[in-house]
Amino acid sequence: MVKGLKSISGFCYRYYHPVGALLLRIFKSLSLDLKASGVYIHPEVYASITAFIQLLLLTPSAISLSLLYAKHVAHLDIQVNDAVLCFIALLPLSIALVIVAAPKIIASNFSSGLEAEVPYMSIYVSVMATGGVPPFTSLKRLSTVSLLPRIRKLSGRIALLVDALGRDPISVMEETADTV
């Protein structure tokens, strides 16, 4: 097996990296959207997968455009529905927009759900702080509570960055607040 081709993402990154880099230059916010959504994939790999999917969809699109041309410009008698051909022709563009917009939609959904859970988290942290428990310790405890699923995911991410990488808890919380 060729090195770097153990997965579809490795294949896409290896062969479609230049097109993926171009997509990242076009959609500049894609990197931040991926980080905010919690999709753990490198932005260039995500863009390369998008480019690969576009290449796969380009063949049916080109065939449908050829049939549309043959039917309307060359006036050949082809029994094909124009709406279906237009749908197939526009499929790569629409799929690309959906793939690029997906991280932004996921991040928006996560943020809106987080807004509903933040009041309960703040009450918990403030009650624990009056009892002498530091706010970071309260956040770590919230990573095990299944009652607030988005807070659990976010506090788990914060605890991982602090415990595994040894970063400062305050700066990690500020960085996470900016991203989400």
VEXDO-681135 format. One record per atom (N, C-alpha, C, CB): x, y, z. Coordinates in nm, 2 decimals. Glycine has a CB too. Example, Ala and Ser with C-alpha at 12.3 -4.5 7.8 and 13.67 -1.06 7.14 Angstrom:
<nodes>
       c1       c2       c3
     1.32    -0.57     0.78
     1.23    -0.45     0.78
     1.32    -0.33     0.78
     1.13    -0.45     0.90
     1.28    -0.22     0.71
     1.37    -0.11     0.71
     1.29     0.00     0.79
     1.41    -0.06     0.57
</nodes>
This chain:
<nodes>
       c1       c2       c3
     0.08    -0.12     0.00
     0.00     0.00     0.00
     0.09     0.12     0.00
    -0.10     0.00     0.12
     0.05     0.22    -0.07
     0.12     0.35    -0.08
     0.11     0.43     0.05
     0.08     0.43    -0.20
     0.22     0.48     0.09
     0.22     0.55     0.22
     0.13     0.67     0.21
     0.36     0.60     0.26
     0.04     0.69     0.31
    -0.05     0.81     0.31
    -0.18     0.78     0.25
     0.01     0.92     0.24
    -0.21     0.66     0.20
    -0.33     0.62     0.14
    -0.41     0.52     0.22
    -0.31     0.57     0.00
    -0.40     0.53     0.35
    -0.47     0.43     0.43
    -0.62     0.47     0.45
    -0.41     0.42     0.57
    -0.65     0.59     0.42
    -0.79     0.64     0.43
    -0.83     0.73     0.32
    -0.81     0.71     0.57
    -0.96     0.75     0.30
    -1.01     0.84     0.19
    -0.96     0.98     0.21
    -1.16     0.83     0.18
    -0.95     1.02     0.34
    -0.90     1.16     0.37
    -0.75     1.17     0.33
    -0.92     1.19     0.52
    -0.67     1.07     0.36
    -0.53     1.07     0.32
    -0.52     1.07     0.16
    -0.46     0.95     0.37
    -0.60     1.00     0.09
    -0.60     1.00    -0.05
    -0.64     1.13    -0.11
    -0.70     0.89    -0.11
    -0.74     1.19    -0.05
    -0.79     1.32    -0.10
    -0.68     1.43    -0.07
    -0.92     1.36    -0.03
    -0.62     1.42     0.05
    -0.52     1.53     0.08
    -0.40     1.51    -0.01
    -0.48     1.51     0.23
    -0.36     1.39    -0.04
    -0.24     1.37    -0.12
    -0.26     1.42    -0.26
    -0.20     1.22    -0.11
    -0.37     1.39    -0.32
    -0.39     1.41    -0.46
    -0.47     1.54    -0.49
    -0.46     1.30    -0.53
    -0.54     1.59    -0.40
    -0.63     1.71    -0.43
    -0.59     1.83    -0.34
    -0.77     1.67    -0.41
    -0.47     1.82    -0.28
    -0.43     1.93    -0.19
    -0.43     2.07    -0.26
    -0.30     1.90    -0.13
    -0.38     2.08    -0.38
    -0.38     2.21    -0.44
    -0.52     2.27    -0.46
    -0.31     2.21    -0.57
    -0.61     2.19    -0.50
    -0.75     2.24    -0.52
    -0.81     2.27    -0.38
    -0.83     2.13    -0.59
    -0.78     2.19    -0.28
    -0.83     2.22    -0.15
    -0.77     2.35    -0.09
    -0.79     2.11    -0.05
    -0.64     2.38    -0.12
    -0.59     2.51    -0.08
    -0.65     2.62    -0.15
    -0.43     2.51    -0.11
    -0.69     2.60    -0.28
    -0.76     2.70    -0.35
    -0.90     2.73    -0.29
    -0.78     2.67    -0.50
    -0.97     2.62    -0.25
    -1.10     2.63    -0.19
    -1.09     2.71    -0.05
    -1.16     2.49    -0.16
    -0.98     2.68     0.02
    -0.96     2.75     0.15
    -0.94     2.90     0.13
    -0.84     2.69     0.22
    -0.87     2.94     0.01
    -0.85     3.08    -0.02
    -0.98     3.14    -0.06
    -0.75     3.10    -0.13
    -1.07     3.07    -0.12
    -1.20     3.12    -0.16
    -1.29     3.14    -0.04
    -1.27     3.03    -0.27
    -1.30     3.03     0.04
    -1.39     3.03     0.16
    -1.29     3.05     0.28
    -1.47     2.90     0.17
    -1.26     3.18     0.31
    -1.16     3.21     0.41
    -1.21     3.17     0.56
    -1.13     3.36     0.41
    -1.34     3.17     0.58
    -1.39     3.14     0.72
    -1.40     2.99     0.74
    -1.52     3.21     0.74
    -1.37     2.91     0.65
    -1.39     2.76     0.67
    -1.30     2.71     0.78
    -1.35     2.69     0.54
    -1.18     2.75     0.80
    -1.10     2.70     0.91
    -1.16     2.74     1.04
    -0.96     2.77     0.90
    -1.20     2.86     1.06
    -1.26     2.90     1.19
    -1.40     2.83     1.21
    -1.29     3.05     1.19
    -1.47     2.81     1.10
    -1.60     2.73     1.12
    -1.58     2.59     1.16
    -1.68     2.74     0.98
    -1.47     2.53     1.10
    -1.44     2.39     1.14
    -1.40     2.38     1.29
    -1.33     2.33     1.06
    -1.32     2.48     1.33
    -1.28     2.48     1.47
    -1.40     2.51     1.57
    -1.17     2.59     1.50
    -1.49     2.60     1.53
    -1.60     2.63     1.61
    -1.70     2.52     1.62
    -1.67     2.76     1.56
    -1.71     2.44     1.51
    -1.81     2.34     1.51
    -1.77     2.21     1.58
    -1.84     2.30     1.36
    -1.64     2.20     1.61
    -1.59     2.08     1.68
    -1.57     1.97     1.59
    -1.69     2.04     1.79
    -1.57     1.99     1.46
    -1.53     1.89     1.36
    -1.38     1.88     1.36
    -1.59     1.92     1.22
    -1.33     1.77     1.41
    -1.19     1.75     1.43
    -1.12     1.69     1.30
    -1.16     1.66     1.54
    -1.10     1.78     1.20
    -1.03     1.75     1.08
    -0.96     1.88     1.04
    -1.13     1.70     0.97
    -0.84     1.86     0.98
    -0.76     1.97     0.94
    -0.83     2.04     0.82
    -0.62     1.92     0.90
    -0.84     2.17     0.82
    -0.91     2.24     0.72
    -0.87     2.21     0.58
    -0.89     2.39     0.74
    -0.74     2.19     0.56
    -0.69     2.15     0.42
    -0.74     2.02     0.38
    -0.54     2.16     0.41
    -0.75     1.92     0.47
    -0.80     1.79     0.44
    -0.95     1.80     0.41
    -0.77     1.69     0.56
    -1.02     1.88     0.49
    -1.17     1.90     0.46
    -1.19     1.96     0.32
    -1.23     1.99     0.57
    -1.11     2.06     0.29
    -1.12     2.12     0.16
    -1.08     2.03     0.05
    -1.04     2.25     0.15
    -0.98     1.94     0.07
    -0.94     1.84    -0.03
    -1.05     1.74    -0.05
    -0.81     1.77     0.01
    -1.11     1.70     0.05
    -1.23     1.60     0.04
    -1.34     1.67    -0.04
    -1.28     1.56     0.18
    -1.36     1.79    -0.02
    -1.46     1.87    -0.09
    -1.43     1.87    -0.24
    -1.48     2.01    -0.04
    -1.30     1.90    -0.27
    -1.25     1.90    -0.41
    -1.27     1.76    -0.47
    -1.11     1.94    -0.41
    -1.24     1.66    -0.40
    -1.25     1.52    -0.46
    -1.40     1.49    -0.49
    -1.20     1.42    -0.36
    -1.49     1.53    -0.40
    -1.63     1.51    -0.42
    -1.68     1.59    -0.55
    -1.72     1.55    -0.30
    -1.63     1.71    -0.56
    -1.66     1.79    -0.68
    -1.61     1.73    -0.80
    -1.60     1.93    -0.66
    -1.50     1.67    -0.80
    -1.44     1.60    -0.92
    -1.53     1.48    -0.96
    -1.30     1.56    -0.90
    -1.58     1.41    -0.86
    -1.67     1.29    -0.88
    -1.80     1.34    -0.94
    -1.69     1.22    -0.75
    -1.85     1.45    -0.90
    -1.98     1.50    -0.95
    -1.96     1.58    -1.08
    -2.04     1.59    -0.85
    -1.84     1.61    -1.12
    -1.83     1.68    -1.25
    -1.86     1.60    -1.37
    -1.68     1.73    -1.26
    -1.84     1.47    -1.37
    -1.87     1.39    -1.49
    -2.02     1.39    -1.52
    -1.82     1.25    -1.46
    -2.11     1.36    -1.42
    -2.25     1.36    -1.46
    -2.29     1.50    -1.49
    -2.33     1.31    -1.34
    -2.23     1.60    -1.43
    -2.27     1.74    -1.47
    -2.23     1.77    -1.61
    -2.20     1.84    -1.37
    -2.11     1.73    -1.65
    -2.07     1.76    -1.79
    -2.15     1.68    -1.89
    -1.92     1.71    -1.81
    -2.19     1.56    -1.86
    -2.28     1.48    -1.95
    -2.42     1.55    -1.96
    -2.30     1.34    -1.90
    -2.47     1.60    -1.85
    -2.60     1.67    -1.86
    -2.59     1.80    -1.93
    -2.66     1.69    -1.72
    -2.48     1.87    -1.91
    -2.47     2.00    -1.99
    -2.45     1.97    -2.14
    -2.34     2.07    -1.94
    -2.38     1.86    -2.17
    -2.37     1.82    -2.31
    -2.51     1.78    -2.37
    -2.27     1.70    -2.33
    -2.59     1.71    -2.30
    -2.72     1.68    -2.34
    -2.81     1.80    -2.36
    -2.79     1.58    -2.25
    -2.80     1.89    -2.27
    -2.87     2.02    -2.28
    -2.83     2.10    -2.41
    -2.85     2.11    -2.16
    -2.70     2.10    -2.43
    -2.65     2.17    -2.55
    -2.70     2.10    -2.68
    -2.49     2.17    -2.55
    -2.69     1.96    -2.68
    -2.73     1.89    -2.80
    -2.88     1.91    -2.82
    -2.70     1.74    -2.78
    -2.96     1.92    -2.72
    -3.10     1.93    -2.73
    -3.15     2.07    -2.78
    -3.17     1.90    -2.60
    -3.09     2.17    -2.72
    -3.13     2.31    -2.75
    -3.05     2.39    -2.85
    -3.14     2.39    -2.62
    -2.93     2.37    -2.86
    -2.84     2.44    -2.95
    -2.83     2.36    -3.08
    -2.71     2.47    -2.89
    -2.80     2.24    -3.07
    -2.78     2.15    -3.19
    -2.92     2.10    -3.24
    -2.69     2.04    -3.17
    -3.02     2.12    -3.17
    -3.16     2.08    -3.21
    -3.17     1.93    -3.24
    -3.21     2.16    -3.33
    -3.10     1.85    -3.16
    -3.12     1.71    -3.17
    -3.24     1.66    -3.09
    -2.99     1.63    -3.12
    -3.31     1.56    -3.14
    -3.43     1.51    -3.08
    -3.39     1.41    -2.97
    -3.53     1.45    -3.18
    -3.38     1.47    -2.85
    -3.34     1.38    -2.73
    -3.46     1.39    -2.63
    -3.21     1.43    -2.66
    -3.50     1.27    -2.59
    -3.61     1.26    -2.50
    -3.57     1.26    -2.35
    -3.70     1.14    -2.53
    -3.53     1.38    -2.31
    -3.48     1.39    -2.17
    -3.54     1.52    -2.11
    -3.32     1.40    -2.16
    -3.58     1.51    -1.98
    -3.65     1.62    -1.92
    -3.54     1.73    -1.89
    -3.71     1.57    -1.78
    -3.57     1.85    -1.92
    -3.48     1.96    -1.90
    -3.45     1.99    -1.76
    -3.53     2.09    -1.97
    -3.55     1.98    -1.68
    -3.54     2.01    -1.53
    -3.44     1.91    -1.47
    -3.68     2.00    -1.46
    -3.45     1.78    -1.50
    -3.36     1.68    -1.45
    -3.22     1.71    -1.49
    -3.40     1.54    -1.49
    -3.20     1.75    -1.62
    -3.06     1.78    -1.67
    -3.01     1.91    -1.60
    -3.07     1.81    -1.82
    -3.09     2.01    -1.57
    -3.05     2.13    -1.50
    -3.01     2.09    -1.36
    -3.15     2.24    -1.51
    -3.09     2.01    -1.30
    -3.06     1.97    -1.16
    -2.93     1.90    -1.15
    -3.17     1.87    -1.11
    -2.90     1.81    -1.24
    -2.77     1.73    -1.24
    -2.66     1.83    -1.28
    -2.78     1.62    -1.35
    -2.68     1.92    -1.36
    -2.58     2.02    -1.40
    -2.54     2.11    -1.28
    -2.62     2.11    -1.52
    -2.64     2.14    -1.20
    -2.61     2.23    -1.08
    -2.57     2.15    -0.96
    -2.73     2.32    -1.06
    -2.57     2.02    -0.96
    -2.54     1.94    -0.85
    -2.40     1.97    -0.79
    -2.55     1.80    -0.88
    -2.30     1.98    -0.86
    -2.17     2.00    -0.80
    -2.16     2.13    -0.72
    -2.06     2.00    -0.90
    -2.22     2.24    -0.78
    -2.22     2.36    -0.71
    -2.30     2.36    -0.58
    -2.27     2.47    -0.80
    -2.42     2.30    -0.59
    -2.50     2.30    -0.47
    -2.44     2.21    -0.36
    -2.64     2.24    -0.50
    -2.38     2.09    -0.40
    -2.32     2.01    -0.30
    -2.20     2.08    -0.24
    -2.27     1.87    -0.37
    -2.12     2.15    -0.32
    -2.00     2.22    -0.26
    -2.05     2.33    -0.16
    -1.93     2.29    -0.38
    -2.16     2.40    -0.19
    -2.20     2.50    -0.10
    -2.25     2.43     0.03
    -2.32     2.58    -0.16
    -2.32     2.32     0.02
    -2.37     2.25     0.14
    -2.25     2.20     0.23
    -2.46     2.13     0.10
    -2.15     2.14     0.16
    -2.03     2.09     0.23
    -1.95     2.21     0.30
    -1.93     2.02     0.14
    -1.94     2.32     0.23
    -1.87     2.44     0.29
    -1.96     2.50     0.41
    -1.84     2.54     0.19
    -2.09     2.50     0.39
    -2.18     2.56     0.49
    -2.20     2.47     0.61
    -2.31     2.60     0.43
    -2.17     2.34     0.60
    -2.20     2.24     0.71
    -2.14     2.28     0.84
    -2.16     2.10     0.67
    -2.01     2.31     0.84
    -1.94     2.34     0.97
    -2.01     2.47     1.03
    -1.80     2.37     0.95
    -2.04     2.57     0.95
    -2.11     2.69     1.01
    -2.24     2.65     1.07
    -2.12     2.79     0.89
    -2.32     2.57     1.00
    -2.45     2.53     1.05
    -2.43     2.45     1.18
    -2.52     2.44     0.95
    -2.34     2.36     1.19
    -2.31     2.28     1.31
    -2.27     2.37     1.42
    -2.20     2.17     1.29
    -2.18     2.47     1.40
    -2.14     2.56     1.50
    -2.26     2.65     1.55
    -2.03     2.65     1.45
    -2.34     2.69     1.45
    -2.46     2.77     1.49
    -2.55     2.69     1.58
    -2.53     2.82     1.37
    -2.58     2.57     1.55
    -2.66     2.48     1.62
    -2.60     2.46     1.76
    -2.68     2.34     1.55
    -2.47     2.44     1.77
    -2.41     2.42     1.90
    -2.42     2.54     1.98
    -2.26     2.38     1.88
    -2.40     2.66     1.92
    -2.40     2.79     2.00
    -2.54     2.82     2.05
    -2.36     2.90     1.91
    -2.64     2.79     1.97
    -2.78     2.82     2.02
    -2.82     2.72     2.13
    -2.88     2.80     1.90
    -2.77     2.60     2.12
    -2.80     2.51     2.24
    -2.72     2.54     2.36
    -2.77     2.36     2.19
    -2.60     2.60     2.34
    -2.52     2.64     2.45
    -2.58     2.76     2.52
    -2.38     2.67     2.40
    -2.64     2.84     2.45
    -2.71     2.96     2.51
    -2.81     2.92     2.61
    -2.77     3.05     2.40
    -2.88     2.81     2.58
    -2.98     2.76     2.67
    -2.92     2.70     2.80
    -3.07     2.66     2.60
    -2.80     2.65     2.79
    -2.74     2.58     2.90
    -2.65     2.67     2.99
    -2.66     2.46     2.85
    -2.61     2.78     2.94
    -2.52     2.87     3.01
    -2.57     2.92     3.14
    -2.48     2.98     2.92
    -2.70     2.96     3.15
    -2.75     3.01     3.28
    -2.74     2.90     3.39
    -2.90     3.05     3.26
    -2.77     2.78     3.35
    -2.76     2.67     3.46
    -2.62     2.64     3.49
    -2.82     2.54     3.40
    -2.53     2.65     3.40
    -2.39     2.64     3.43
    -2.33     2.75     3.52
    -2.30     2.63     3.30
    -2.37     2.87     3.49
    -2.33     2.98     3.57
    -2.38     2.98     3.71
    -2.37     3.12     3.50
    -2.50     2.93     3.73
    -2.55     2.91     3.87
    -2.47     2.80     3.94
    -2.70     2.87     3.86
    -2.44     2.69     3.87
    -2.37     2.58     3.93
    -2.23     2.63     3.97
    -2.36     2.47     3.83
    -2.16     2.70     3.88
    -2.02     2.75     3.90
    -2.02     2.85     4.02
    -1.96     2.81     3.78
    -2.12     2.94     4.02
    -2.12     3.04     4.13
    -2.15     2.98     4.26
    -2.22     3.15     4.10
    -2.24     2.88     4.27
    -2.27     2.81     4.40
    -2.15     2.73     4.44
    -2.39     2.72     4.38
    -2.08     2.67     4.35
    -1.96     2.59     4.39
    -1.85     2.69     4.43
    -1.91     2.51     4.27
    -1.84     2.81     4.37
    -1.74     2.90     4.41
    -1.76     2.96     4.55
    -1.73     3.02     4.31
    -1.89     2.98     4.59
    -1.92     3.02     4.72
    -1.88     2.92     4.82
    -2.07     3.06     4.74
    -1.88     2.79     4.78
    -1.83     2.68     4.87
    -1.68     2.66     4.87
    -1.90     2.56     4.83
    -1.61     2.74     4.79
    -1.46     2.73     4.79
    -1.41     2.65     4.68
    -1.42     2.68     4.92
    -1.49     2.61     4.58
    -1.44     2.53     4.47
    -1.40     2.62     4.36
    -1.54     2.42     4.42
    -1.28     2.61     4.30
    -1.24     2.70     4.19
    -1.33     2.68     4.07
    -1.09     2.68     4.16
    -1.35     2.78     3.99
    -1.43     2.77     3.87
    -1.38     2.66     3.77
    -1.44     2.90     3.80
    -1.25     2.65     3.75
    -1.21     2.55     3.66
    -1.24     2.41     3.71
    -1.05     2.56     3.64
    -1.23     2.38     3.84
    -1.27     2.25     3.90
    -1.41     2.23     3.88
    -1.23     2.25     4.05
    -1.50     2.33     3.89
    -1.64     2.32     3.86
    -1.67     2.28     3.72
    -1.72     2.45     3.90
    -1.59     2.34     3.63
    -1.60     2.31     3.48
    -1.56     2.16     3.46
    -1.52     2.40     3.40
    -1.46     2.12     3.52
    -1.41     1.98     3.51
    -1.52     1.88     3.56
    -1.28     1.95     3.58
    -1.59     1.92     3.66
    -1.70     1.84     3.71
    -1.81     1.83     3.62
    -1.74     1.88     3.85
    -1.84     1.95     3.55
    -1.95     1.95     3.45
    -1.92     1.87     3.33
    -1.97     2.10     3.41
    -1.79     1.83     3.31
    -1.76     1.74     3.19
    -1.82     1.60     3.22
    -1.61     1.74     3.17
    -1.86     1.57     3.34
    -1.91     1.44     3.36
    -2.07     1.43     3.38
    -1.85     1.38     3.49
    -2.13     1.55     3.38
    -2.27     1.56     3.40
    -2.34     1.55     3.26
    -2.31     1.70     3.46
    -2.44     1.46     3.25
    -2.51     1.43     3.13
    -2.63     1.52     3.11
    -2.55     1.29     3.12
    -2.66     1.60     3.22
    -2.78     1.69     3.21
    -2.76     1.80     3.12
    -2.81     1.74     3.35
    -2.64     1.85     3.10
    -2.61     1.96     3.01
    -2.51     1.91     2.90
    -2.54     2.08     3.09
    -2.56     1.85     2.79
    -2.47     1.79     2.70
    -2.37     1.88     2.63
    -2.55     1.71     2.60
    -2.41     2.00     2.59
    -2.32     2.09     2.52
    -2.21     2.14     2.62
    -2.40     2.20     2.46
    -2.25     2.17     2.74
    -2.16     2.22     2.84
    -2.06     2.11     2.87
    -2.23     2.27     2.97
    -2.11     1.98     2.87
    -2.02     1.87     2.90
    -1.92     1.86     2.79
    -2.11     1.74     2.91
    -1.96     1.87     2.67
    -1.86     1.86     2.56
    -1.76     1.97     2.56
    -1.94     1.86     2.42
    -1.81     2.09     2.59
    -1.72     2.21     2.59
    -1.62     2.21     2.71
    -1.80     2.34     2.59
    -1.68     2.17     2.83
    -1.59     2.16     2.94
    -1.49     2.05     2.93
    -1.67     2.15     3.07
    -1.53     1.94     2.86
    -1.43     1.83     2.84
    -1.32     1.87     2.75
    -1.51     1.71     2.78
    -1.36     1.96     2.65
    -1.25     2.01     2.56
    -1.16     2.10     2.63
    -1.32     2.09     2.44
    -1.21     2.19     2.72
    -1.13     2.28     2.80
    -1.04     2.20     2.89
    -1.22     2.37     2.88
    -1.10     2.10     2.96
    -1.02     2.02     3.05
    -0.91     1.94     2.98
    -1.11     1.92     3.13
    -0.93     1.90     2.86
    -0.83     1.83     2.78
    -0.72     1.92     2.74
    -0.90     1.77     2.65
    -0.75     2.04     2.70
    -0.64     2.13     2.67
    -0.56     2.17     2.79
    -0.70     2.26     2.61
    -0.62     2.18     2.90
    -0.55     2.22     3.02
    -0.47     2.10     3.08
    -0.65     2.27     3.13
    -0.53     1.99     3.09
    -0.46     1.87     3.15
    -0.36     1.81     3.06
    -0.57     1.77     3.19
    -0.39     1.79     2.93
    -0.30     1.72     2.84
    -0.19     1.81     2.79
    -0.38     1.67     2.72
    -0.22     1.94     2.76
    -0.12     2.03     2.71
    -0.06     2.12     2.81
    -0.18     2.11     2.60
    -0.11     2.12     2.93
    -0.06     2.20     3.03
    -0.08     2.35     3.02
     0.09     2.17     3.05
    -0.18     2.39     2.95
    -0.21     2.53     2.92
    -0.28     2.59     3.04
    -0.29     2.55     2.79
    -0.27     2.73     3.04
    -0.34     2.80     3.15
    -0.49     2.79     3.14
    -0.29     2.95     3.15
    -0.56     2.76     3.25
    -0.71     2.74     3.24
    -0.78     2.87     3.19
    -0.76     2.70     3.37
    -0.74     2.99     3.24
    -0.80     3.11     3.21
    -0.79     3.14     3.06
    -0.75     3.23     3.29
    -0.67     3.13     3.01
    -0.65     3.16     2.86
    -0.73     3.06     2.78
    -0.50     3.16     2.83
    -0.73     2.93     2.82
    -0.81     2.83     2.74
    -0.96     2.86     2.74
    -0.78     2.69     2.80
    -1.01     2.91     2.86
    -1.15     2.94     2.87
    -1.18     3.07     2.78
    -1.19     2.97     3.01
    -1.09     3.16     2.78
    -1.11     3.28     2.69
    -1.10     3.25     2.55
    -1.00     3.39     2.72
    -1.01     3.16     2.51
    -1.00     3.12     2.37
    -1.12     3.04     2.33
    -0.87     3.03     2.35
    -1.17     2.95     2.41
    -1.29     2.88     2.38
    -1.41     2.97     2.37
    -1.31     2.77     2.49
    -1.42     3.07     2.45
    -1.53     3.16     2.45
    -1.53     3.24     2.31
    -1.53     3.26     2.57
    -1.41     3.27     2.27
    -1.40     3.34     2.14
    -1.43     3.25     2.02
    -1.25     3.39     2.12
    -1.40     3.13     2.03
    -1.43     3.03     1.92
    -1.57     3.00     1.91
    -1.34     2.91     1.94
    -1.63     2.97     2.03
    -1.77     2.93     2.03
    -1.86     3.06     2.02
    -1.81     2.85     2.15
</nodes>
